[in-house]
Amino acid sequence: MDSRHSFTGNKIDPKVMSANMTIKELVEFYGSTGYNARRLYEASEILKTAIKRGATIGLTLAGAMSPIGLGRIISKMMENGFVDWIVSTGANAYHDLHFAYDLPVRQGHFDVDDDVLYSKQIVRIYDVYIKEIETLQKQDTIVQNNLRDLDLNSPHGVSTSDISYSLGKAASEKSLYPDKSFMVSAFKNEIPVYIPAISDSSIGMNIVPLLFENKNNKRNGFFPNVILDVAESAAILWKSRLSCGIEVGGGVPKNFFQQTGPTLYQILKIKEGGHDYIIQLTDARPDTGGLSGATLQEGKSWGKIKTSHSGNVIVYGDASVYLPILCSYVLSECKPRKQKRLYKMKDKWLEEMKKEYLKK
C-alpha cells in the first residue's frame, strides 16, 4: 500500500502581471499567490459573501485612519449598504470632522524635530501635520457648541452613538464640506457610531468644560452612559440573522465589537454563537498577549465567533494599504443593498432585549 500522503491544494502557477489591471484582477492575482496577499484575497471573498447573504456588517476603526483622508472610503461603504454600524476611537471621529469644516490638515514628514513643531504650534501624527489653533482649538469650539445643543430627553442619558449622531447632524447642517466626513454620512444614513473609549480622545476632553458648566445637575442627562453602548451593541448582534465585522487595527474598537457575543451568551444568557464572519487588518502580533494581536480563532473560546475554522481571516500589514483595496473590491463586485438604518432601531431593540432577559 502506498503510504505517502495526498498532496492537494491549488497549484501555484506564476501569473502574468498585466498593465491596467482592474481591482478584481489584482485581488484575484493576489489569490493565486501566498502570504498576506492571499489573506487579502480571502478577506475580500469573505466580505463579498457576507454582503450577498445580507449580514449586518460592523466596521471597527483603530489607528489614525481619518487624518490621512480615508473617511470618504468609509462613507462610500455606508452609502452602498456595506457598513451598518461603526465602532471607532474618538480620535478617528474627531479628526474626520476637520475635513467637513475645512480645517488645516497637511502631509508632513516623519523625520522631524518635534520641539520645532511644538514651537510652531503644529501637532504630528507620524507624517501628518495638524495646526494647534487653526485646526484643533477651532474644532474644539465647534464640538463643544454642538454638544451643548444635544437633545437631553432620554431618561437613561445618552450613548456615544447619540453623541456621534449629534456631531454628524451639526456638521451636515453647518460645515462647508459635509460630503468629506464619514460622521456626516453616518448621520444621513442613520448608522450608529459608537466611541466606547470616548474619554480617551479629544471628544471626551471637550466634555470637561460642559462638566464644569453643569449647574444644579440639570445637564446630567447629557454625559455619555457607556454601559448603554454595551447594551445597544449587544442588541444589534441579538437581532442580526448573520453578523460580520471588518476590523481595522485592534484596540478597544476590536474588543468592543467582539464582546457583543459574550455579553449575550456569558452575561445575559439569551443567545449563543457570536459573529459569523470577521476580517481583521492589523500589524499586531498574537504572541504578546494583547487583544489587538489576538487571533480571531482565539475568540471562539470566548464565544465571540461562530467557528474558528472558517469565515474569519487576519491580514497582517498596514491597514492604510489594505482597506482601500478591500473596499474597492466589494464596491466593484457587489450591488448596493438596502441600508438597515440601525440608529432608528436601537432603542426599540434594546427594550425588546431587556424584556427577553427579564423573562428568563
Contacts in CASP RR format, 6 or more apart in sequence:
PFRMAT RR
TARGET T0000
AUTHOR 0000-0000-0000
METHOD contacts of the structure
MODEL  1
MDSRHSFTGNKIDPKVMSANMTIKELVEFYGSTGYNARRLYEASEILKTA
IKRGATIGLTLAGAMSPIGLGRIISKMMENGFVDWIVSTGANAYHDLHFA
YDLPVRQGHFDVDDDVLYSKQIVRIYDVYIKEIETLQKQDTIVQNNLRDL
DLNSPHGVSTSDISYSLGKAASEKSLYPDKSFMVSAFKNEIPVYIPAISD
SSIGMNIVPLLFENKNNKRNGFFPNVILDVAESAAILWKSRLSCGIEVGG
GVPKNFFQQTGPTLYQILKIKEGGHDYIIQLTDARPDTGGLSGATLQEGK
SWGKIKTSHSGNVIVYGDASVYLPILCSYVLSECKPRKQKRLYKMKDKWL
EEMKKEYLKK
10 32 0 8 1.000
12 32 0 8 1.000
12 33 0 8 1.000
12 34 0 8 1.000
13 32 0 8 1.000
15 29 0 8 1.000
15 32 0 8 1.000
15 33 0 8 1.000
17 29 0 8 1.000
18 25 0 8 1.000
21 29 0 8 1.000
22 332 0 8 1.000
23 325 0 8 1.000
23 328 0 8 1.000
23 329 0 8 1.000
23 332 0 8 1.000
24 329 0 8 1.000
24 332 0 8 1.000
24 333 0 8 1.000
26 325 0 8 1.000
27 40 0 8 1.000
27 41 0 8 1.000
27 44 0 8 1.000
27 325 0 8 1.000
27 329 0 8 1.000
28 41 0 8 1.000
30 37 0 8 1.000
30 38 0 8 1.000
30 40 0 8 1.000
30 41 0 8 1.000
31 37 0 8 1.000
31 38 0 8 1.000
31 41 0 8 1.000
31 42 0 8 1.000
32 38 0 8 1.000
36 315 0 8 1.000
36 316 0 8 1.000
36 317 0 8 1.000
39 313 0 8 1.000
39 314 0 8 1.000
39 315 0 8 1.000
39 316 0 8 1.000
40 315 0 8 1.000
40 322 0 8 1.000
40 325 0 8 1.000
40 326 0 8 1.000
42 313 0 8 1.000
43 279 0 8 1.000
43 281 0 8 1.000
43 313 0 8 1.000
43 315 0 8 1.000
43 322 0 8 1.000
43 326 0 8 1.000
44 325 0 8 1.000
44 326 0 8 1.000
44 329 0 8 1.000
44 330 0 8 1.000
46 244 0 8 1.000
46 277 0 8 1.000
46 279 0 8 1.000
46 311 0 8 1.000
46 312 0 8 1.000
46 313 0 8 1.000
47 57 0 8 1.000
47 82 0 8 1.000
47 244 0 8 1.000
47 246 0 8 1.000
47 277 0 8 1.000
47 279 0 8 1.000
47 326 0 8 1.000
47 329 0 8 1.000
47 330 0 8 1.000
48 329 0 8 1.000
48 330 0 8 1.000
48 333 0 8 1.000
48 334 0 8 1.000
49 277 0 8 1.000
50 57 0 8 1.000
50 242 0 8 1.000
50 244 0 8 1.000
50 245 0 8 1.000
50 276 0 8 1.000
50 277 0 8 1.000
51 57 0 8 1.000
51 82 0 8 1.000
51 330 0 8 1.000
51 334 0 8 1.000
51 337 0 8 1.000
52 334 0 8 1.000
53 242 0 8 1.000
54 241 0 8 1.000
54 242 0 8 1.000
54 337 0 8 1.000
55 240 0 8 1.000
55 241 0 8 1.000
55 242 0 8 1.000
55 243 0 8 1.000
55 244 0 8 1.000
55 276 0 8 1.000
55 277 0 8 1.000
56 84 0 8 1.000
56 85 0 8 1.000
56 236 0 8 1.000
56 237 0 8 1.000
56 240 0 8 1.000
56 241 0 8 1.000
56 242 0 8 1.000
56 243 0 8 1.000
56 244 0 8 1.000
56 340 0 8 1.000
56 342 0 8 1.000
57 82 0 8 1.000
57 83 0 8 1.000
57 84 0 8 1.000
57 85 0 8 1.000
57 243 0 8 1.000
57 244 0 8 1.000
57 245 0 8 1.000
57 246 0 8 1.000
58 83 0 8 1.000
58 84 0 8 1.000
58 85 0 8 1.000
58 86 0 8 1.000
58 87 0 8 1.000
58 243 0 8 1.000
58 244 0 8 1.000
58 245 0 8 1.000
58 246 0 8 1.000
58 257 0 8 1.000
59 74 0 8 1.000
59 77 0 8 1.000
59 83 0 8 1.000
59 85 0 8 1.000
59 86 0 8 1.000
59 87 0 8 1.000
59 245 0 8 1.000
59 246 0 8 1.000
59 248 0 8 1.000
60 86 0 8 1.000
60 87 0 8 1.000
60 88 0 8 1.000
60 245 0 8 1.000
60 246 0 8 1.000
60 247 0 8 1.000
60 248 0 8 1.000
60 249 0 8 1.000
60 250 0 8 1.000
60 253 0 8 1.000
60 254 0 8 1.000
60 256 0 8 1.000
60 257 0 8 1.000
61 74 0 8 1.000
61 86 0 8 1.000
61 87 0 8 1.000
61 88 0 8 1.000
61 89 0 8 1.000
61 92 0 8 1.000
61 248 0 8 1.000
61 253 0 8 1.000
62 89 0 8 1.000
62 92 0 8 1.000
62 248 0 8 1.000
62 249 0 8 1.000
62 250 0 8 1.000
62 251 0 8 1.000
62 252 0 8 1.000
62 253 0 8 1.000
62 254 0 8 1.000
62 292 0 8 1.000
63 89 0 8 1.000
63 91 0 8 1.000
63 92 0 8 1.000
63 248 0 8 1.000
63 249 0 8 1.000
63 319 0 8 1.000
64 91 0 8 1.000
64 92 0 8 1.000
64 95 0 8 1.000
64 125 0 8 1.000
64 126 0 8 1.000
64 128 0 8 1.000
65 71 0 8 1.000
65 74 0 8 1.000
65 92 0 8 1.000
65 248 0 8 1.000
65 319 0 8 1.000
65 320 0 8 1.000
65 323 0 8 1.000
66 91 0 8 1.000
66 92 0 8 1.000
66 93 0 8 1.000
66 95 0 8 1.000
66 96 0 8 1.000
66 99 0 8 1.000
66 182 0 8 1.000
67 95 0 8 1.000
67 98 0 8 1.000
67 105 0 8 1.000
67 125 0 8 1.000
67 128 0 8 1.000
67 130 0 8 1.000
68 128 0 8 1.000
68 320 0 8 1.000
69 99 0 8 1.000
70 320 0 8 1.000
70 323 0 8 1.000
70 324 0 8 1.000
71 96 0 8 1.000
71 99 0 8 1.000
71 180 0 8 1.000
71 181 0 8 1.000
71 182 0 8 1.000
72 179 0 8 1.000
72 180 0 8 1.000
72 182 0 8 1.000
73 323 0 8 1.000
73 324 0 8 1.000
73 327 0 8 1.000
74 83 0 8 1.000
74 86 0 8 1.000
74 182 0 8 1.000
74 185 0 8 1.000
75 179 0 8 1.000
75 181 0 8 1.000
75 182 0 8 1.000
75 184 0 8 1.000
75 185 0 8 1.000
76 327 0 8 1.000
76 331 0 8 1.000
77 83 0 8 1.000
77 327 0 8 1.000
77 330 0 8 1.000
77 331 0 8 1.000
78 182 0 8 1.000
78 185 0 8 1.000
78 186 0 8 1.000
78 189 0 8 1.000
78 191 0 8 1.000
78 339 0 8 1.000
79 185 0 8 1.000
79 189 0 8 1.000
79 336 0 8 1.000
80 331 0 8 1.000
80 334 0 8 1.000
80 336 0 8 1.000
80 337 0 8 1.000
81 189 0 8 1.000
81 336 0 8 1.000
81 337 0 8 1.000
81 338 0 8 1.000
81 339 0 8 1.000
81 340 0 8 1.000
82 327 0 8 1.000
82 330 0 8 1.000
82 331 0 8 1.000
82 334 0 8 1.000
82 337 0 8 1.000
83 191 0 8 1.000
83 246 0 8 1.000
84 191 0 8 1.000
84 339 0 8 1.000
84 340 0 8 1.000
84 342 0 8 1.000
85 191 0 8 1.000
85 192 0 8 1.000
85 193 0 8 1.000
85 194 0 8 1.000
85 233 0 8 1.000
85 236 0 8 1.000
85 342 0 8 1.000
86 182 0 8 1.000
86 186 0 8 1.000
86 191 0 8 1.000
86 192 0 8 1.000
86 193 0 8 1.000
86 194 0 8 1.000
87 193 0 8 1.000
87 194 0 8 1.000
87 195 0 8 1.000
87 196 0 8 1.000
87 233 0 8 1.000
87 253 0 8 1.000
87 256 0 8 1.000
87 257 0 8 1.000
88 164 0 8 1.000
88 193 0 8 1.000
88 194 0 8 1.000
88 195 0 8 1.000
88 253 0 8 1.000
89 195 0 8 1.000
89 197 0 8 1.000
89 200 0 8 1.000
89 201 0 8 1.000
89 252 0 8 1.000
89 253 0 8 1.000
90 195 0 8 1.000
90 197 0 8 1.000
90 198 0 8 1.000
90 200 0 8 1.000
90 201 0 8 1.000
90 202 0 8 1.000
90 203 0 8 1.000
90 204 0 8 1.000
91 201 0 8 1.000
91 202 0 8 1.000
93 164 0 8 1.000
93 167 0 8 1.000
93 183 0 8 1.000
93 193 0 8 1.000
93 195 0 8 1.000
93 201 0 8 1.000
93 203 0 8 1.000
94 139 0 8 1.000
94 143 0 8 1.000
94 201 0 8 1.000
94 202 0 8 1.000
94 203 0 8 1.000
95 105 0 8 1.000
95 130 0 8 1.000
96 181 0 8 1.000
96 182 0 8 1.000
96 183 0 8 1.000
97 139 0 8 1.000
97 142 0 8 1.000
97 143 0 8 1.000
97 167 0 8 1.000
97 168 0 8 1.000
97 171 0 8 1.000
97 175 0 8 1.000
97 181 0 8 1.000
97 183 0 8 1.000
98 104 0 8 1.000
98 105 0 8 1.000
98 130 0 8 1.000
98 135 0 8 1.000
98 139 0 8 1.000
99 105 0 8 1.000
99 177 0 8 1.000
99 180 0 8 1.000
99 181 0 8 1.000
100 171 0 8 1.000
100 175 0 8 1.000
100 176 0 8 1.000
100 177 0 8 1.000
100 178 0 8 1.000
100 180 0 8 1.000
100 181 0 8 1.000
100 183 0 8 1.000
100 184 0 8 1.000
101 138 0 8 1.000
101 139 0 8 1.000
101 142 0 8 1.000
101 171 0 8 1.000
101 175 0 8 1.000
101 176 0 8 1.000
101 177 0 8 1.000
102 175 0 8 1.000
102 176 0 8 1.000
102 177 0 8 1.000
103 131 0 8 1.000
103 134 0 8 1.000
103 135 0 8 1.000
103 138 0 8 1.000
103 139 0 8 1.000
104 130 0 8 1.000
104 131 0 8 1.000
104 134 0 8 1.000
104 135 0 8 1.000
105 128 0 8 1.000
105 129 0 8 1.000
105 130 0 8 1.000
105 135 0 8 1.000
106 128 0 8 1.000
106 129 0 8 1.000
106 130 0 8 1.000
107 127 0 8 1.000
107 128 0 8 1.000
107 129 0 8 1.000
108 124 0 8 1.000
108 127 0 8 1.000
108 128 0 8 1.000
108 129 0 8 1.000
109 127 0 8 1.000
110 126 0 8 1.000
110 127 0 8 1.000
112 124 0 8 1.000
114 124 0 8 1.000
117 123 0 8 1.000
117 124 0 8 1.000
117 129 0 8 1.000
121 131 0 8 1.000
121 132 0 8 1.000
121 133 0 8 1.000
122 129 0 8 1.000
122 130 0 8 1.000
122 131 0 8 1.000
122 132 0 8 1.000
123 129 0 8 1.000
123 130 0 8 1.000
123 131 0 8 1.000
123 132 0 8 1.000
123 136 0 8 1.000
124 130 0 8 1.000
130 136 0 8 1.000
136 202 0 8 1.000
139 202 0 8 1.000
140 202 0 8 1.000
140 205 0 8 1.000
140 206 0 8 1.000
142 170 0 8 1.000
143 167 0 8 1.000
143 202 0 8 1.000
143 203 0 8 1.000
143 206 0 8 1.000
144 206 0 8 1.000
144 209 0 8 1.000
144 210 0 8 1.000
146 166 0 8 1.000
146 167 0 8 1.000
146 170 0 8 1.000
147 163 0 8 1.000
147 166 0 8 1.000
147 167 0 8 1.000
147 206 0 8 1.000
147 207 0 8 1.000
147 210 0 8 1.000
147 222 0 8 1.000
148 210 0 8 1.000
149 166 0 8 1.000
149 170 0 8 1.000
150 158 0 8 1.000
150 162 0 8 1.000
150 163 0 8 1.000
150 166 0 8 1.000
150 222 0 8 1.000
151 162 0 8 1.000
151 166 0 8 1.000
152 158 0 8 1.000
152 219 0 8 1.000
152 221 0 8 1.000
152 222 0 8 1.000
154 162 0 8 1.000
154 221 0 8 1.000
156 225 0 8 1.000
156 228 0 8 1.000
157 220 0 8 1.000
157 221 0 8 1.000
157 222 0 8 1.000
157 223 0 8 1.000
157 224 0 8 1.000
157 225 0 8 1.000
157 228 0 8 1.000
158 221 0 8 1.000
158 222 0 8 1.000
158 223 0 8 1.000
158 224 0 8 1.000
158 225 0 8 1.000
158 228 0 8 1.000
159 192 0 8 1.000
159 194 0 8 1.000
159 224 0 8 1.000
159 225 0 8 1.000
159 226 0 8 1.000
159 228 0 8 1.000
159 229 0 8 1.000
159 232 0 8 1.000
159 346 0 8 1.000
160 193 0 8 1.000
160 194 0 8 1.000
160 195 0 8 1.000
160 196 0 8 1.000
160 198 0 8 1.000
160 224 0 8 1.000
160 226 0 8 1.000
160 229 0 8 1.000
161 192 0 8 1.000
161 193 0 8 1.000
161 194 0 8 1.000
161 229 0 8 1.000
161 232 0 8 1.000
161 343 0 8 1.000
161 346 0 8 1.000
162 224 0 8 1.000
163 195 0 8 1.000
163 198 0 8 1.000
163 203 0 8 1.000
163 224 0 8 1.000
164 183 0 8 1.000
164 186 0 8 1.000
164 187 0 8 1.000
164 192 0 8 1.000
164 193 0 8 1.000
164 194 0 8 1.000
164 195 0 8 1.000
165 186 0 8 1.000
165 187 0 8 1.000
165 192 0 8 1.000
165 193 0 8 1.000
165 343 0 8 1.000
167 183 0 8 1.000
167 203 0 8 1.000
168 181 0 8 1.000
168 183 0 8 1.000
168 184 0 8 1.000
168 186 0 8 1.000
168 187 0 8 1.000
169 187 0 8 1.000
171 178 0 8 1.000
171 181 0 8 1.000
171 183 0 8 1.000
171 184 0 8 1.000
171 187 0 8 1.000
172 178 0 8 1.000
172 184 0 8 1.000
172 187 0 8 1.000
172 188 0 8 1.000
175 181 0 8 1.000
175 184 0 8 1.000
178 184 0 8 1.000
183 193 0 8 1.000
185 191 0 8 1.000
186 192 0 8 1.000
186 193 0 8 1.000
189 339 0 8 1.000
189 341 0 8 1.000
190 339 0 8 1.000
190 341 0 8 1.000
190 342 0 8 1.000
190 343 0 8 1.000
190 344 0 8 1.000
191 339 0 8 1.000
191 341 0 8 1.000
191 342 0 8 1.000
191 343 0 8 1.000
192 232 0 8 1.000
192 236 0 8 1.000
192 342 0 8 1.000
192 343 0 8 1.000
192 346 0 8 1.000
194 229 0 8 1.000
194 232 0 8 1.000
194 233 0 8 1.000
194 256 0 8 1.000
195 201 0 8 1.000
195 203 0 8 1.000
196 226 0 8 1.000
196 229 0 8 1.000
196 230 0 8 1.000
196 252 0 8 1.000
196 253 0 8 1.000
196 256 0 8 1.000
197 252 0 8 1.000
198 204 0 8 1.000
198 207 0 8 1.000
198 224 0 8 1.000
198 226 0 8 1.000
200 252 0 8 1.000
207 223 0 8 1.000
207 224 0 8 1.000
210 219 0 8 1.000
210 222 0 8 1.000
210 223 0 8 1.000
211 223 0 8 1.000
213 219 0 8 1.000
214 220 0 8 1.000
228 350 0 8 1.000
229 256 0 8 1.000
230 259 0 8 1.000
230 263 0 8 1.000
231 263 0 8 1.000
231 350 0 8 1.000
231 353 0 8 1.000
231 354 0 8 1.000
232 346 0 8 1.000
232 349 0 8 1.000
232 350 0 8 1.000
233 256 0 8 1.000
233 257 0 8 1.000
233 260 0 8 1.000
233 263 0 8 1.000
234 260 0 8 1.000
234 261 0 8 1.000
234 263 0 8 1.000
234 264 0 8 1.000
234 268 0 8 1.000
234 353 0 8 1.000
235 346 0 8 1.000
235 349 0 8 1.000
235 350 0 8 1.000
235 352 0 8 1.000
235 353 0 8 1.000
236 260 0 8 1.000
236 342 0 8 1.000
236 346 0 8 1.000
236 349 0 8 1.000
237 243 0 8 1.000
237 260 0 8 1.000
237 261 0 8 1.000
237 264 0 8 1.000
237 271 0 8 1.000
237 274 0 8 1.000
237 275 0 8 1.000
238 264 0 8 1.000
238 270 0 8 1.000
238 271 0 8 1.000
238 349 0 8 1.000
238 353 0 8 1.000
238 356 0 8 1.000
239 345 0 8 1.000
239 349 0 8 1.000
239 352 0 8 1.000
242 276 0 8 1.000
242 277 0 8 1.000
243 274 0 8 1.000
243 275 0 8 1.000
243 276 0 8 1.000
243 277 0 8 1.000
244 275 0 8 1.000
244 276 0 8 1.000
244 277 0 8 1.000
244 278 0 8 1.000
244 279 0 8 1.000
245 257 0 8 1.000
245 275 0 8 1.000
245 277 0 8 1.000
245 278 0 8 1.000
245 279 0 8 1.000
246 279 0 8 1.000
246 281 0 8 1.000
246 326 0 8 1.000
247 253 0 8 1.000
247 254 0 8 1.000
247 257 0 8 1.000
247 278 0 8 1.000
247 279 0 8 1.000
247 280 0 8 1.000
247 281 0 8 1.000
247 282 0 8 1.000
248 281 0 8 1.000
248 319 0 8 1.000
248 323 0 8 1.000
249 280 0 8 1.000
249 281 0 8 1.000
249 282 0 8 1.000
249 283 0 8 1.000
249 284 0 8 1.000
249 292 0 8 1.000
249 319 0 8 1.000
250 280 0 8 1.000
250 282 0 8 1.000
250 284 0 8 1.000
250 291 0 8 1.000
250 292 0 8 1.000
250 293 0 8 1.000
251 291 0 8 1.000
251 292 0 8 1.000
254 280 0 8 1.000
254 291 0 8 1.000
254 292 0 8 1.000
255 291 0 8 1.000
257 275 0 8 1.000
258 275 0 8 1.000
258 278 0 8 1.000
258 299 0 8 1.000
258 302 0 8 1.000
258 304 0 8 1.000
258 305 0 8 1.000
259 304 0 8 1.000
260 274 0 8 1.000
260 275 0 8 1.000
261 271 0 8 1.000
261 273 0 8 1.000
261 274 0 8 1.000
261 275 0 8 1.000
261 302 0 8 1.000
261 303 0 8 1.000
261 304 0 8 1.000
262 302 0 8 1.000
262 303 0 8 1.000
262 304 0 8 1.000
264 270 0 8 1.000
264 271 0 8 1.000
264 272 0 8 1.000
264 274 0 8 1.000
265 271 0 8 1.000
265 272 0 8 1.000
265 273 0 8 1.000
265 274 0 8 1.000
265 303 0 8 1.000
266 302 0 8 1.000
266 303 0 8 1.000
268 353 0 8 1.000
268 357 0 8 1.000
269 360 0 8 1.000
270 353 0 8 1.000
270 356 0 8 1.000
270 357 0 8 1.000
270 360 0 8 1.000
272 303 0 8 1.000
273 303 0 8 1.000
273 305 0 8 1.000
273 306 0 8 1.000
274 303 0 8 1.000
274 304 0 8 1.000
274 305 0 8 1.000
274 306 0 8 1.000
275 304 0 8 1.000
275 305 0 8 1.000
275 306 0 8 1.000
276 305 0 8 1.000
276 306 0 8 1.000
276 311 0 8 1.000
277 311 0 8 1.000
277 312 0 8 1.000
278 296 0 8 1.000
278 305 0 8 1.000
278 311 0 8 1.000
278 312 0 8 1.000
279 312 0 8 1.000
279 313 0 8 1.000
279 314 0 8 1.000
279 315 0 8 1.000
279 326 0 8 1.000
280 296 0 8 1.000
280 313 0 8 1.000
280 314 0 8 1.000
280 315 0 8 1.000
281 314 0 8 1.000
281 315 0 8 1.000
281 317 0 8 1.000
281 319 0 8 1.000
281 322 0 8 1.000
281 323 0 8 1.000
281 326 0 8 1.000
282 292 0 8 1.000
282 293 0 8 1.000
282 314 0 8 1.000
282 315 0 8 1.000
282 316 0 8 1.000
282 317 0 8 1.000
282 319 0 8 1.000
283 316 0 8 1.000
283 317 0 8 1.000
283 318 0 8 1.000
283 319 0 8 1.000
284 290 0 8 1.000
284 292 0 8 1.000
284 293 0 8 1.000
285 293 0 8 1.000
286 293 0 8 1.000
286 294 0 8 1.000
286 295 0 8 1.000
286 298 0 8 1.000
295 314 0 8 1.000
296 305 0 8 1.000
296 308 0 8 1.000
296 312 0 8 1.000
296 313 0 8 1.000
296 314 0 8 1.000
297 308 0 8 1.000
297 312 0 8 1.000
299 305 0 8 1.000
299 308 0 8 1.000
300 307 0 8 1.000
300 308 0 8 1.000
305 312 0 8 1.000
315 322 0 8 1.000
END
